[in-house]
Amino acid sequence: MMATDSDFTQRLAALAEAVEAELDRLLSDRAPAGEIVRPARLTGAMRYAAMAGGKRLRPFLLVESALACGGSEAAALTAGTALELVHCYSLVHDDLPAMDDDDMRRGRPTVHKAFDEATAILVGDALLTLAFDAMASDTVHPDAAVRIRLVTGLARASGVGGMAGGQALDLEAEGRHSPDGRPLQLDDADIRTLQAMKTGALLAFATEAGAIAAGATEDKRAALLAFGKALGAAFQIADDILDVEADATALGKATGKDAERGKATLVGRLGLDGAKAERDRLARVALEALAGFGPEADMLRAALRFTVERRH
Amino acid sequence: MMATDSDFTQRLAALAEAVEAELDRLLSDRAPAGEIVRPARLTGAMRYAAMAGGKRLRPFLLVESALACGGSEAAALTAGTALELVHCYSLVHDDLPAMDDDDMRRGRPTVHKAFDEATAILVGDALLTLAFDAMASDTVHPDAAVRIRLVTGLARASGVGGMAGGQALDLEAEGRHSPDGRPLQLDDADIRTLQAMKTGALLAFATEAGAIAAGATEDKRAALLAFGKALGAAFQIADDILDVEADATALGKATGKDAERGKATLVGRLGLDGAKAERDRLARVALEALAGFGPEADMLRAALRFTVERRH
């Protein structure tokens, strides 16, 4: 039996609550062995940044991928929370004045507005650092070799050849760093690479890491990685479509914030209908990647539907 | 036979060259498995930040601590380079306008001056991320459990309860973040804690990590940790003394840049003579921690002399 949208929504909410509890534990003001003191102001700002709600999609994907491979939820939850810490750090740094210069996120002042810029930089640094501490912890897996593999995978999905590199390419594409201040001209393949790095890498690693944490076969790991990659790409196109359509509804025009910023998107390259067709094609690719799984992957299938059809 | 200062200087230079080669390898523009593409501009900026020379004291301490415990130099070199990546990231972020706002470092424009602020933020993020990739790599140790211990130790020395937390306390102490803009009043113990976090944690972890990487006994690990802690504290006082004396020489007055910034130092609390006595006391503590080691720790003893007596 397929997971209904309501099953999915309930499961997503339940896991988000579990992630919140895990974040609460990791962001305790008590310093564990090997630390000296956790300064109250910085710890508070980290909690403000990380515990602001949100769908917790990355931990959800990791946990459900692990369960689809017969893994344990408790172990996958810590690994998933490590990914969430990386995601939260990236939002704090992306919001900085020198980056996207956003004052608000999820209806609250961004960290540099609620605190100050220096604190926001340190909050991001410390959340990223804590992510590796969490991923290395023995609750993730009894075998250190598995944890090392996850630590390496997290570093590669997040760093210069993954998320951070994608953000750098995005700033270049917006013309923020080209010598003449003009946006780089990106073709379809460039945009896909940029998005595969900026948002795709961590989403794809979420599903792959679930398989690794569960000790899945190489086939299942590859299948879940392929699923995560296609889902990540579909997610980004859906996001770009949303930007245009939300704006079209609100302002009666068909250009969104992305276009104003000179952001290169597949909507801009393929048109709205072309982008929707590409999003749906990617969703089919993602679904096919799960062909070897039975009902144990139904929550992942539901997450895919949610991703493609989301309205906010 | 004791290592002479010239032995030490030669050894420091030789290891710095080996670290440079290791950085060159880690900062290749070819993406390893698990990464997508390394963007040329970001990779170039990371190389600019990390390969700017420098003493490479942290890798030196890690390698020499490993050798003092019978470990291998090649393995310790990768672990030491991971620490150097963390050190380099911290300099890039500390130099940012929102932090210490420094335009020059080692005679060259800082990263945000040579490139731009957004790139400098991403350079720091990506160097920090790469440090964990390096520490997890199998060249560090064949046993994944040892690498996991090093990854966890690196995270704790660098994060909210270590280096990043120390930088946050330092900004608070300078009055950058207190509600009325006035410097916090710190007593001796507060200053020691701040310095143990900001500069001490990574130096102390360098010597401890050398012992861990070499598979040393628990006694030797504890001894090297104690050595690194005392050396780190002496290093910071020597630095603060240097700030006052360099300034006194240059400007004929006895207050340095630190005092202007309202930075809390033990020189400010104990006076110049008191600070020198404390520095020398800490050097004796460090030396005593090595009592159980023979000539195999002579390079560490020489590093201590260099640290305490340094003139620049």
Chai-1 contact restraints between the chains, C-beta under 6 A:
chainA,res_idxA,chainB,res_idxB,connection_type,confidence,min_distance_angstrom,max_distance_angstrom,comment,restraint_id
A,A31,B,G161,contact,1.0,0.0,6.0,A-B,restraint_1
A,G34,B,G153,contact,1.0,0.0,6.0,A-B,restraint_2
A,G34,B,R156,contact,1.0,0.0,6.0,A-B,restraint_3
A,E35,B,R156,contact,1.0,0.0,6.0,A-B,restraint_4
A,E35,B,G161,contact,1.0,0.0,6.0,A-B,restraint_5
A,E35,B,G162,contact,1.0,0.0,6.0,A-B,restraint_6
A,I36,B,G161,contact,1.0,0.0,6.0,A-B,restraint_7
A,I36,B,A196,contact,1.0,0.0,6.0,A-B,restraint_8
A,I36,B,M197,contact,1.0,0.0,6.0,A-B,restraint_9
A,V37,B,T193,contact,1.0,0.0,6.0,A-B,restraint_10
A,R38,B,V160,contact,1.0,0.0,6.0,A-B,restraint_11
A,R38,B,G161,contact,1.0,0.0,6.0,A-B,restraint_12
A,P39,B,G165,contact,1.0,0.0,6.0,A-B,restraint_13
A,P39,B,A168,contact,1.0,0.0,6.0,A-B,restraint_14
A,P39,B,L169,contact,1.0,0.0,6.0,A-B,restraint_15
A,L42,B,V160,contact,1.0,0.0,6.0,A-B,restraint_16
A,L42,B,G165,contact,1.0,0.0,6.0,A-B,restraint_17
A,L42,B,A168,contact,1.0,0.0,6.0,A-B,restraint_18
A,T43,B,V160,contact,1.0,0.0,6.0,A-B,restraint_19
A,H93,B,I121,contact,1.0,0.0,6.0,A-B,restraint_20
A,A98,B,E117,contact,1.0,0.0,6.0,A-B,restraint_21
A,A98,B,A118,contact,1.0,0.0,6.0,A-B,restraint_22
A,M99,B,A118,contact,1.0,0.0,6.0,A-B,restraint_23
A,E117,B,A98,contact,1.0,0.0,6.0,A-B,restraint_24
A,A118,B,A98,contact,1.0,0.0,6.0,A-B,restraint_25
A,A118,B,M99,contact,1.0,0.0,6.0,A-B,restraint_26
A,A118,B,L171,contact,1.0,0.0,6.0,A-B,restraint_27
A,I121,B,H93,contact,1.0,0.0,6.0,A-B,restraint_28
A,L122,B,A164,contact,1.0,0.0,6.0,A-B,restraint_29
A,L122,B,A168,contact,1.0,0.0,6.0,A-B,restraint_30
A,D125,B,A164,contact,1.0,0.0,6.0,A-B,restraint_31
A,A126,B,G159,contact,1.0,0.0,6.0,A-B,restraint_32
A,A126,B,V160,contact,1.0,0.0,6.0,A-B,restraint_33
A,A126,B,A164,contact,1.0,0.0,6.0,A-B,restraint_34
A,T129,B,A155,contact,1.0,0.0,6.0,A-B,restraint_35
A,T129,B,S158,contact,1.0,0.0,6.0,A-B,restraint_36
A,T129,B,G159,contact,1.0,0.0,6.0,A-B,restraint_37
A,L130,B,G159,contact,1.0,0.0,6.0,A-B,restraint_38
A,F132,B,F132,contact,1.0,0.0,6.0,A-B,restraint_39
A,F132,B,A155,contact,1.0,0.0,6.0,A-B,restraint_40
A,D133,B,A155,contact,1.0,0.0,6.0,A-B,restraint_41
A,A136,B,I148,contact,1.0,0.0,6.0,A-B,restraint_42
A,A136,B,V151,contact,1.0,0.0,6.0,A-B,restraint_43
A,A136,B,T152,contact,1.0,0.0,6.0,A-B,restraint_44
A,A144,B,A144,contact,1.0,0.0,6.0,A-B,restraint_45
A,A144,B,A145,contact,1.0,0.0,6.0,A-B,restraint_46
A,A144,B,I148,contact,1.0,0.0,6.0,A-B,restraint_47
A,A145,B,A144,contact,1.0,0.0,6.0,A-B,restraint_48
A,R147,B,I148,contact,1.0,0.0,6.0,A-B,restraint_49
A,I148,B,A136,contact,1.0,0.0,6.0,A-B,restraint_50
A,I148,B,A144,contact,1.0,0.0,6.0,A-B,restraint_51
A,I148,B,R147,contact,1.0,0.0,6.0,A-B,restraint_52
A,V151,B,A136,contact,1.0,0.0,6.0,A-B,restraint_53
A,V151,B,V151,contact,1.0,0.0,6.0,A-B,restraint_54
A,T152,B,D133,contact,1.0,0.0,6.0,A-B,restraint_55
A,T152,B,A136,contact,1.0,0.0,6.0,A-B,restraint_56
A,G153,B,G34,contact,1.0,0.0,6.0,A-B,restraint_57
A,A155,B,T129,contact,1.0,0.0,6.0,A-B,restraint_58
A,A155,B,F132,contact,1.0,0.0,6.0,A-B,restraint_59
A,A155,B,D133,contact,1.0,0.0,6.0,A-B,restraint_60
A,R156,B,G34,contact,1.0,0.0,6.0,A-B,restraint_61
A,R156,B,E35,contact,1.0,0.0,6.0,A-B,restraint_62
A,S158,B,T129,contact,1.0,0.0,6.0,A-B,restraint_63
A,G159,B,A126,contact,1.0,0.0,6.0,A-B,restraint_64
A,G159,B,T129,contact,1.0,0.0,6.0,A-B,restraint_65
A,G159,B,L130,contact,1.0,0.0,6.0,A-B,restraint_66
A,V160,B,R38,contact,1.0,0.0,6.0,A-B,restraint_67
A,V160,B,L42,contact,1.0,0.0,6.0,A-B,restraint_68
A,V160,B,T43,contact,1.0,0.0,6.0,A-B,restraint_69
A,V160,B,A126,contact,1.0,0.0,6.0,A-B,restraint_70
A,G161,B,A31,contact,1.0,0.0,6.0,A-B,restraint_71
A,G161,B,E35,contact,1.0,0.0,6.0,A-B,restraint_72
A,G161,B,I36,contact,1.0,0.0,6.0,A-B,restraint_73
A,G161,B,R38,contact,1.0,0.0,6.0,A-B,restraint_74
A,G162,B,E35,contact,1.0,0.0,6.0,A-B,restraint_75
A,A164,B,L122,contact,1.0,0.0,6.0,A-B,restraint_76
A,A164,B,D125,contact,1.0,0.0,6.0,A-B,restraint_77
A,A164,B,A126,contact,1.0,0.0,6.0,A-B,restraint_78
A,G165,B,P39,contact,1.0,0.0,6.0,A-B,restraint_79
A,G165,B,L42,contact,1.0,0.0,6.0,A-B,restraint_80
A,A168,B,P39,contact,1.0,0.0,6.0,A-B,restraint_81
A,A168,B,L42,contact,1.0,0.0,6.0,A-B,restraint_82
A,A168,B,L122,contact,1.0,0.0,6.0,A-B,restraint_83
A,L169,B,P39,contact,1.0,0.0,6.0,A-B,restraint_84
A,L171,B,A118,contact,1.0,0.0,6.0,A-B,restraint_85
A,T193,B,V37,contact,1.0,0.0,6.0,A-B,restraint_86
A,A196,B,I36,contact,1.0,0.0,6.0,A-B,restraint_87
A,M197,B,I36,contact,1.0,0.0,6.0,A-B,restraint_88
